[in-house]
């Protein structure tokens, strides 16, 4: 892969991975409520699920999704419903003791599955396959370069957001700060769902 294409990939990966979205919002909220260690299941699930999504798009599933509007709407609908459900649960969590219960349980497999209903993840995977892999004579070699780069970006961005959430944990435990933080994260999830509806 030429250097200018690799550089463009890194720029796209940085912009998409580190900008707020459902994954980074959840990583922050989970770490703020449950601590960094308990949020790591989700942080590790994101690159795992996203790499599966990228491989499926490279295998042609992405083209099928874009060609079938009903399938795209189904993915969007499930993703939006899941984000709104998580936002509702976050909205009502105002104490760390509440968060330790079933209020914010988003495990590894839920994190993996979220990638398949996350329109931002689909858009990135489709963009990368169309721009760097599909139709290239060395497509498999390019995929072998792109995949680990994107896995590293997915892990690093979610770990960074989780660390920020964990650093805020002690401060948020005082008074009603956690309630308002969780409501802010819930609002971000609702805004992300609204963006997904328009995407």
N, C-alpha and C positions, 0 to 999 in steps of 0.2 A: 504494500500500500504506500503510495507516495506521501511524502512528509506533509504536503499541504492538505491532503485529505485527512490524514491522521490528526493534524492540528484542528481542522474543522470539526472532527468528531469530538475532540476534547472540549472545544468551546461549547458545542451542543450539549454534551454530557454534563458539563458544569452548570450551564444555565437551567437545564431541565431537572437535574438531580438535586440541586441545592435550593431551587425555588420552592416555596411552600406548596404542598399538595396533600392528598389524603395520607400518604405514608409518613411524611415528615411531621405532619400535625399529630398523627397517632403516636409516633415515636416520642414526641415531646410530652404529650399528655400522659402516656403510660409511664414514662420515667418520672415525671413530676408526681404522679399519684402512687406508683408502686415501687419506685426506685430503679436504678439503672440495671441491676442484675435481673430483676423480673421482667424488664422491658426487652431484654436481649433476645428472647424468643421471637418477638415480632421484628426486631432489627435484623436478625439473621434470616427471617422468613422472606423479607422483601427481595434481597438479591436472588434468593433461591427461586421464588415464584417468578420474578421478572426474567431471569435467565431462561426458564421454561417457556415463558411467553415469547421471548425473542426467538428461541429455536423453532417454536410453532409458526411464527410469522415467516421465518426464513424458509420453512418447509412448505409454505403456501397457504396456511390457514388464514393469515392476515388478509390475503387477497380475497379469500372467500367471504370473510367478515365484511370487508368494504363493499363487495359486490352484492351482498344480501342485506338490504336495509332492515328487514325484520330482525335478523340476528344481531345487527348493531344496536337496534333499539332494545332488544332483550338484555344485552350486556349492559347498556346504559341504565336501563330500568333497575336491574338487580344491583348495580353499583350505587346508584342514587339512593335506593331503598336502604341498603346497608349503611351508607354514610349517615343518612338521616336517623337510623336506629342508633348508631353509635353516638351521634350528636345528642339525641334524647337522653341516653344513659349518662353522658358526660354532664349535661345540663343540671342533672339532679344530684351530682356528687360534690359535696362541699366539705368533706372531712376525709383525712387519710384513712381513718378507720372504715369509712364507707367504701372507699376504693379498694380496700383489701378484701371485701366480700366479692360477690359475683358482679358488681357494678361495671367493672372495666376488664373483664376477662377476654382478651384477644390473644389467642395462642398462636403457635407456630403455623399450624395448618390453616387457620383462619387468615393469617397474614399472607400465606402463599396464595390462597384462593382470592384474596382481595385484589391481587395483581390482575386477575383475569376479568374483573369487573371494573377496573380502574381505567377510565378513558385516557387519562394522562399517560399511563403506562402503555396502553395500546398505541397512542399517537407517537410516542417516542420509539417504540419497537418498529412500527410501520415505517417511520421516517428513516430510521437507521438501515432497515432492510432495503428500502427503496433507494437510499442514497449511497450506501457503501457496499452492499452485498449482491442484491438481485441483478441479474444480467451481466455480471462480471465474469470473465473467464477464470479468474482465481477466487471465485465466490466463497468456497470452503475455507481457503486460507485467510480471506478477509474476515469471515465469521470467527475463525480461531483467534484473530487479533481483537475483534470488536467485543466478543463475549466477555473475556476476562476484564477488559477495561470497564465495561458497563457494570459488571458485577462489583468491581471495586468501588465505582462511583455510587452505586445503590447502597452498598454497605457503609461507605464513609459518610454520605449525607445523612442517613438515618441514625448512625452512631453519633454524629455531631449534634443533631437535634435532640437525641435522647440524653446526651451529656448536658445540654443546656437545661432540659427539663429536670434532670437529677440535681443540677446545681441550684435550681430554684426551689427544690423540695423543702428545705428547711425554712426558707422565707415564706413559702406558701402555706406552711402549717399554722401560721399565726392568724388568728381572727378569721375573717371571711375571705381572705385572699385566694385560697384554693377554689372556693366556689366561683369567684369572678374569673379566675384563670380558666377553670374548666368551662365556664360559660363562653369565654372568649374563644377557646379551642372548639367548642361546639358550634359557635357562629362561623368559624373558619371552615368547618366541615360542611355546614349548610351552604356557605358561599361556594365551596368546591362542588357540591352537588348541583347548585344552580349553574355553575360554569359548565359542568358535564352535560347538563340538559341542553345547553346552547352549542356545545362542541359538535 
